[in-house]
C-alpha cells in the first residue's frame, strides 16, 4: 500500500498543476489531480509555489481548511467512484448528481467521508462503509 508523506502529497499536487499549466503530459493519478486542481482556482497560487506549499500549516482551530487535505479527499472519492467501493457509492453519487452539479455533489461526498472518518477515529474502530454510503443516499433524498 502506498503511504506518501505530507511533503510527497503536496509535491504531487504541485507537480500535477505545473504540468497542467505547462501543457506537459500527465500520467496516472496526475490527470485526475490536475482536473481537481483546475476546479479549485482558490488554490492555484498556492499550487504554483511549491516552496510555500510544502512548509505552510493550516490550523482547523483558526477555521482554516488544509487545501491539500481537500484535494486529497477529492482524489479519494474519485477512486472510490471509479471502482464503486464501498459498494453502492456510485449509484448514490449518481442520484446526488441528479439534484446538483457534479462538483457540488463531490463536496457533499467530501462532507460525508470526513464525518465517517471522524466518527471512526473517535470510536477507535474502522470506517463504517455502509453508514458512509447511507449518508450519501440521505443527502440525495433516497430512502
N, C-alpha and C positions, 0 to 999 in steps of 0.2 A: 504494500500500500504506500502511496506517495504521501509524504508528510512534510511539505515545504515549510521553511522558516518564514517568519514575518517579512524579512527582507526579500526573500525569494518571491513571495506572493506579490509584494509591492513592485519589485523589479519586473516581474512577468507582465503586470498590467501596464506599467510604463512602457515597456518594450513593445507590447502589442499596439498601444496607442501611437507610439512613434512610427512603427511600421505602417500603420493605417494612414497617418498623415503624410508619410513619405511615399505612399503607394508601393511599398515593398511587399513581397509575398508573405502571407500569413499562413501558418501551419497549425493543424490540430486545434487545440482549445484557444489559440490566439484569435482565430476567426470569430468565435463567439465573444471572447473578451473585448475585442475591438468594437464589435457591434454594440455590446452593452455599454462600453465607454462612450460611444458616439451618441447614445440616448441619454447621456448624463453630462450636458455641457457645463454644469456647475463644477465638474471635476477636471475639465480639460487643462486648465492652467497647472493644477497640481500634477497631473499625469505627464505633462510636458517638462516637469522639473524633477527628475528622479532624485537629485541630491536632497531637495527639500522633502520629498515624499518619503524617503527612506528613514528620515530622522524625526518626522513630525509625530506628536502624540495627540490623540483625541480623547477627551475625558467625558464619559457619559454624565458625570456629576455636573458638568458645565453645560449639559444639553447638546453636546457635540456628537454627531454620528461619524464613526470612522468610515471614510469613503471606501477604503479597501475591504472592510467587512461588508459593506453594502454591495460592492461589485462582486465580491466572492459569493455572497448569498445568491445573487442573480445567476452566477455561473453554476452554482449547485442546483438551483431549480431547473435550469436548462438541461442539465444532465439527468435529473430526476424525470423530467417530462420526456426526454428522448428515449428512455428505457422503461417508462411507466413504472417507476419504482419510487415510493411504495405503490403497489398495485391500486389502480383507480385514480391516481393523481392526474393523469392525462385527461380522463373524462370529466373530472371535477373542474379542471382548469378550462376545458372547452366550454363547459356550462357557464363558468365565470366570465369568459370572454364574450359570451352572448349578451352580457349585461354592461360591459365596459370595454374600452380599448385595450389591446394586449399588454402594453407597458403598465397601465394601471392595474390590470389583473395580476401581473407578475408581482407588483408591490403588495397586493393582498396575500399572495403566496409567501412573500418575504415575511410579512407580519405573522402569518400562521406558523411558518417554520421557526421564526425567532421565539415565539411563545412556546412552541413544542420543545425546543432546545432548552429554554429557560426552565420549563417545568421538569424536564429530565434531570437537569443539573441540580435543581432544588431538591428533588426527591432522591438523588443519588442513584438513579437507575438508567436504563436505556430509553431512547426516544420512543414514544408511543406512535408508531406509524399510522395506525388506524385512527387515532384521535387527530392526527395531523390532517389526514385526508378528509375526515369528517368536518373539521373546522373550515376547510376549503369549500366543501359541499354546502355548509350552512351559509357561508359568505355568498355563494351562488344562488341561494334560495332553494336548494334542493332538500328534500326530506332525508 
